[in-house]
């Protein structure tokens, strides 16, 4: 009788141990499945990023990084100097990339890369020129973009802001507070916003890089270094030049630095070496764009390519959902 009691005591313990071993085995299987799934996503993500990089050709910068994830892509209208133009945008977990569309949307040019840590978004009401618009501010350049619908606008803004917050948290830094002034579109003014003279064929429009006003060449011959825009002197209007001089923000050379009769010098727009993030050459170029192009990964029958949300639920190995798999 004593021996039977001991065996009866051991049986529940044996069953408990067996259940624990089965549970541990099931946990290992789930972890292995997650790792396989993660490996498959890593390869798919790399192929997607490689496709984006290849679409810009040899002139584009390398986009592949070990921890970089392509979140989504789509087409937005960007308000350029003369008129809104369609641009392709790619949202990654750490950067925003956009460029001009050529060859039926299969190829892109004028690649621009913006760090999400440097971005600030501002929601805007519908305008006369564009609906569903918002403002993207960066230290080097600020510009207006618009989506095809209010829902798509909300999706873009929410995903950009979500990635930006996570990137700031990961980097342990504070958001930037210095941003470039938004340029006033050419068509918004028929006269120089400093001297009030009418623009003509021989009196071209220019933009002050400090205030964003549309000005003539005579009112914007001065050049100054605006640190968050460029390390080289850029065009500024006479009032901004005087303001910088009064605040002691100009060097002795910059006080007398001016453009030539065409409004250019060795450090003006044509020869200006722009920073790594965000150039301005696309606003000056005449681009061949295609308005009807499908997304790279989804079928689209609209004139605009909708925002395609690619962000997976398993960007990194996450075991918080294991309990649901083990019950």
C-alpha positions as CSV (number, residue, x, y, z in Angstrom):
1,X,0.0,0.0,0.0
2,X,2.9,2.4,0.8
3,X,4.4,1.8,-2.7
4,X,1.1,2.4,-4.4
5,X,0.8,5.8,-2.7
6,X,4.2,6.8,-3.8
7,X,3.4,5.8,-7.4
8,X,0.1,7.7,-7.3
9,X,2.0,10.7,-6.1
10,X,4.5,10.5,-8.9
11,X,1.9,10.2,-11.7
12,X,0.6,13.8,-11.4
13,X,4.2,15.0,-11.3
14,X,5.1,13.0,-14.4
15,X,2.0,14.4,-16.3
16,X,2.9,17.9,-15.2
17,X,6.5,17.5,-16.4
18,X,5.3,16.0,-19.7
19,X,2.9,18.9,-20.2
20,X,5.8,21.4,-19.5
21,X,8.0,19.6,-22.0
22,X,5.2,19.7,-24.6
23,X,4.7,23.4,-23.9
24,X,8.4,24.1,-24.2
25,X,8.5,22.1,-27.5
26,X,5.5,24.1,-28.8
27,X,7.2,27.3,-27.8
28,X,10.3,26.3,-29.7
29,X,8.2,25.5,-32.8
30,X,6.4,28.9,-32.6
31,X,9.7,30.7,-32.2
32,X,11.2,28.8,-35.1
33,X,8.1,29.7,-37.3
34,X,8.4,33.4,-36.3
35,X,12.1,33.3,-37.2
36,X,11.4,31.7,-40.6
37,X,8.7,34.3,-41.2
38,X,11.1,37.1,-40.2
39,X,13.8,35.7,-42.5
40,X,11.3,35.6,-45.4
41,X,10.2,39.2,-44.7
42,X,13.9,40.3,-44.5
43,X,14.5,39.0,-48.0
44,X,11.3,40.4,-49.4
45,X,12.0,43.8,-47.8
46,X,15.5,43.8,-49.2
47,X,14.2,43.0,-52.7
48,X,11.7,45.9,-52.4
49,X,14.3,48.4,-51.3
50,X,16.6,47.2,-54.1
51,X,13.8,47.8,-56.6
52,X,13.3,51.3,-55.3
53,X,17.1,52.0,-55.5
54,X,17.3,50.6,-59.0
55,X,14.4,52.7,-60.2
56,X,16.5,55.8,-59.7
57,X,19.4,54.4,-61.8
58,X,23.1,55.1,-61.1
59,X,22.4,58.8,-60.1
60,X,20.5,57.7,-57.0
61,X,22.1,57.0,-53.6
62,X,22.3,53.6,-52.0
63,X,19.2,52.9,-49.9
64,X,19.9,49.4,-48.5
65,X,20.7,49.4,-44.8
66,X,20.6,46.4,-42.4
67,X,17.9,48.0,-40.2
68,X,15.9,49.8,-42.9
69,X,12.3,48.8,-43.7
70,X,10.2,50.0,-46.6
71,X,6.9,51.0,-45.0
72,X,4.9,52.2,-48.0
73,X,4.9,54.0,-51.3
74,X,2.6,56.0,-53.5
75,X,2.2,59.1,-55.6
76,X,1.6,62.6,-54.3
77,X,1.2,66.0,-56.0
78,X,4.1,68.4,-55.0
79,X,3.6,72.1,-55.4
80,X,6.7,73.2,-57.4
81,X,7.6,76.8,-58.4
82,X,5.4,76.9,-61.5
83,X,2.7,74.3,-60.9
84,X,1.9,71.1,-59.0
85,X,3.7,68.0,-60.3
86,X,3.2,64.3,-59.5
87,X,6.1,62.8,-57.6
88,X,6.6,59.3,-56.3
89,X,7.2,59.0,-52.6
90,X,8.7,56.0,-50.6
91,X,8.3,56.0,-46.9
92,X,10.9,54.0,-44.9
93,X,11.2,53.6,-41.2
94,X,14.0,56.2,-41.0
95,X,13.8,58.3,-44.2
96,X,11.4,59.7,-46.8
97,X,12.5,59.4,-50.4
98,X,10.8,61.1,-53.4
99,X,11.6,61.8,-57.0
100,X,10.2,62.6,-60.5
101,X,8.4,60.1,-62.6
102,X,9.6,59.1,-66.0
103,X,9.0,56.2,-68.5
104,X,5.5,55.3,-67.4
105,X,6.4,55.2,-63.7
106,X,9.0,52.4,-64.1
107,X,11.9,54.8,-63.7
108,X,12.5,57.8,-61.5
109,X,15.0,60.7,-61.4
110,X,15.9,63.6,-59.2
111,X,16.1,61.5,-56.0
112,X,15.7,63.3,-52.7
113,X,16.3,61.7,-49.3
114,X,15.0,63.3,-46.1
115,X,15.8,62.1,-42.6
116,X,12.5,61.6,-40.7
117,X,14.2,63.1,-37.6
118,X,14.3,66.4,-39.5
119,X,10.7,66.4,-40.7
120,X,7.8,68.4,-39.3
121,X,4.3,68.0,-40.7
122,X,1.6,70.7,-40.7
123,X,-2.0,69.9,-41.6
124,X,-3.6,72.4,-44.0
125,X,-7.0,73.2,-45.3
126,X,-7.9,72.7,-49.0
127,X,-6.4,75.4,-51.2
128,X,-7.3,76.9,-54.5
129,X,-4.5,75.0,-56.3
130,X,-4.5,71.7,-54.4
131,X,-7.0,69.8,-52.2
132,X,-6.0,67.3,-49.4
133,X,-2.8,69.1,-48.9
134,X,-0.3,69.4,-46.0
135,X,3.1,71.0,-45.5
136,X,6.4,69.1,-45.1
137,X,9.1,71.1,-43.3
138,X,12.8,70.2,-43.3
139,X,15.9,72.3,-42.5
140,X,17.0,72.4,-46.2
141,X,13.6,72.8,-47.9
142,X,9.9,73.0,-47.0
143,X,7.2,72.2,-49.6
144,X,3.5,71.5,-50.0
145,X,2.1,68.0,-51.0
146,X,-1.4,66.8,-51.7
147,X,-3.0,63.3,-51.8
148,X,-5.8,62.1,-54.0
149,X,-8.3,61.8,-51.1
150,X,-8.7,62.8,-47.5
151,X,-8.2,59.2,-46.4
152,X,-5.0,58.8,-48.3
153,X,-3.7,62.1,-46.8
154,X,-4.5,60.9,-43.3
155,X,-2.7,57.6,-44.0
156,X,0.4,59.4,-45.2
157,X,0.5,61.8,-42.3
158,X,-0.2,59.1,-39.6
159,X,2.5,56.7,-40.9
160,X,5.1,59.5,-41.4
161,X,4.5,60.8,-37.9
162,X,4.5,57.3,-36.4
163,X,7.9,56.4,-38.0
164,X,9.3,59.8,-37.0
165,X,8.3,59.4,-33.3
166,X,9.8,55.9,-33.3
167,X,13.0,57.1,-35.0
168,X,13.4,59.9,-32.5
169,X,12.8,57.6,-29.6
170,X,15.3,55.1,-31.0
171,X,17.9,57.8,-31.5
172,X,17.2,59.4,-28.1
173,X,17.2,62.9,-29.5
174,X,14.8,65.8,-29.6
175,X,12.9,66.9,-32.8
176,X,14.5,69.8,-34.8
177,X,13.2,73.3,-34.5
178,X,14.9,75.0,-37.5
179,X,13.2,74.7,-40.8
180,X,13.5,76.3,-44.2
181,X,11.0,78.9,-45.3
182,X,8.3,77.7,-47.8
183,X,8.7,79.4,-51.2
184,X,5.8,81.4,-52.5
185,X,4.8,79.9,-55.9
186,X,5.8,81.9,-59.0
187,X,2.2,82.3,-60.1
188,X,1.2,83.9,-56.7
189,X,2.8,87.2,-57.6
190,X,3.0,89.1,-60.9
191,X,5.3,91.7,-59.4
192,X,8.5,91.7,-57.3
193,X,7.5,91.5,-53.7
194,X,10.2,94.0,-52.8
195,X,10.3,96.7,-55.5
196,X,6.8,96.0,-56.9
197,X,8.0,96.0,-60.5
198,X,6.2,93.7,-63.0
199,X,7.9,90.5,-64.1
200,X,8.5,90.3,-67.8
201,X,10.5,88.1,-70.2
202,X,13.7,90.0,-69.3
203,X,12.8,90.4,-65.7
204,X,12.7,86.9,-64.3
205,X,11.3,85.6,-61.0
206,X,13.7,84.5,-58.2
207,X,13.3,83.4,-54.6
208,X,14.9,84.6,-51.5
209,X,16.1,81.5,-49.6
210,X,15.5,83.2,-46.2
211,X,12.0,84.7,-46.5
212,X,10.7,82.7,-49.6
213,X,9.4,85.8,-51.4
214,X,9.2,86.1,-55.1
215,X,11.7,88.8,-56.1
216,X,13.5,90.2,-59.1
217,X,17.2,89.8,-59.8
218,X,17.9,93.4,-58.8
219,X,16.4,92.9,-55.4
220,X,18.2,89.6,-54.8
221,X,21.8,90.1,-55.9
222,X,23.1,89.5,-52.4
223,X,24.4,86.1,-51.2
224,X,24.6,84.7,-47.6
225,X,25.3,81.4,-45.9
226,X,22.1,80.1,-44.2
227,X,23.6,77.2,-42.2
228,X,20.6,74.9,-42.1
229,X,20.1,75.2,-45.9
230,X,23.7,75.1,-47.3
231,X,27.3,75.6,-46.4
232,X,27.7,77.9,-49.4
233,X,26.2,81.3,-50.0
234,X,22.7,81.3,-51.4
235,X,20.4,84.0,-52.9
236,X,18.8,86.4,-50.4
237,X,16.8,89.6,-51.0
238,X,18.1,92.9,-49.9
239,X,15.9,93.2,-46.8
240,X,17.0,89.8,-45.5
241,X,20.6,90.7,-46.3
242,X,20.3,93.9,-44.2
243,X,18.6,91.9,-41.4
244,X,21.4,89.4,-41.3
245,X,23.9,92.1,-41.4
246,X,22.2,94.0,-38.5
247,X,22.2,90.8,-36.4
248,X,25.9,90.2,-37.1
249,X,25.2,86.9,-38.9
250,X,27.2,87.8,-42.0
251,X,31.0,87.4,-42.5
252,X,33.0,90.3,-43.9
253,X,33.1,88.5,-47.3
254,X,29.3,87.9,-47.3
255,X,28.6,91.6,-46.7
256,X,29.9,92.4,-50.2
257,X,29.2,89.1,-51.9
258,X,26.8,89.6,-54.9
259,X,25.7,87.8,-58.0
260,X,26.6,88.9,-61.5
261,X,24.3,90.6,-64.1
262,X,22.4,87.3,-64.6
263,X,21.9,86.8,-60.9
264,X,24.5,84.1,-60.7
265,X,28.0,83.7,-59.3
266,X,30.2,80.7,-58.4
267,X,28.0,79.9,-55.4
268,X,24.5,80.4,-56.9
269,X,21.9,77.9,-57.9
270,X,23.6,76.4,-61.0
271,X,26.9,75.5,-59.2
272,X,25.6,75.2,-55.6
273,X,26.7,72.0,-54.0
274,X,23.6,71.0,-52.0
275,X,23.6,69.0,-48.8
276,X,23.2,65.3,-48.7
277,X,19.5,65.6,-47.9
278,X,17.1,67.4,-50.2
279,X,18.1,69.4,-53.3
280,X,16.1,72.0,-55.2
281,X,17.0,71.2,-58.8
282,X,13.7,69.6,-59.6
283,X,11.8,72.9,-59.3
284,X,14.0,74.4,-62.0
285,X,13.8,71.5,-64.5
286,X,11.2,70.7,-67.1
287,X,10.3,67.2,-66.4
288,X,8.4,64.6,-68.5
289,X,6.0,63.0,-66.1
290,X,3.4,60.2,-66.5
291,X,0.1,60.8,-64.7
292,X,-1.2,57.2,-65.1
293,X,1.1,54.6,-63.6
294,X,0.3,51.6,-61.3
295,X,2.0,51.1,-58.0
296,X,5.1,48.8,-58.0
297,X,3.3,46.2,-55.9
298,X,-0.4,46.7,-56.3
299,X,-2.8,47.0,-59.2
300,X,-4.1,50.5,-59.6
301,X,-6.7,51.8,-62.1
302,X,-6.9,55.4,-60.8
303,X,-4.9,58.4,-62.2
304,X,-3.1,58.5,-58.9
305,X,-1.2,55.7,-57.3
306,X,-2.7,55.2,-53.8
307,X,-0.6,54.9,-50.7
308,X,0.3,51.2,-50.4
309,X,0.9,50.3,-46.8
310,X,3.6,47.6,-46.7
311,X,4.6,47.7,-43.0
312,X,4.5,44.2,-41.6
313,X,3.5,43.2,-38.1
314,X,6.8,41.5,-37.6
315,X,9.5,44.1,-38.2
316,X,11.5,42.4,-35.4
317,X,11.3,39.2,-33.5
318,X,8.3,39.7,-31.2
319,X,7.3,37.0,-28.7
320,X,4.5,38.9,-27.0
321,X,1.9,37.0,-28.9
322,X,3.2,33.6,-28.0
323,X,0.6,33.0,-25.3
324,X,-2.2,33.1,-27.9
325,X,-0.4,30.5,-30.0
326,X,0.2,28.2,-27.0
327,X,-3.4,28.0,-25.7
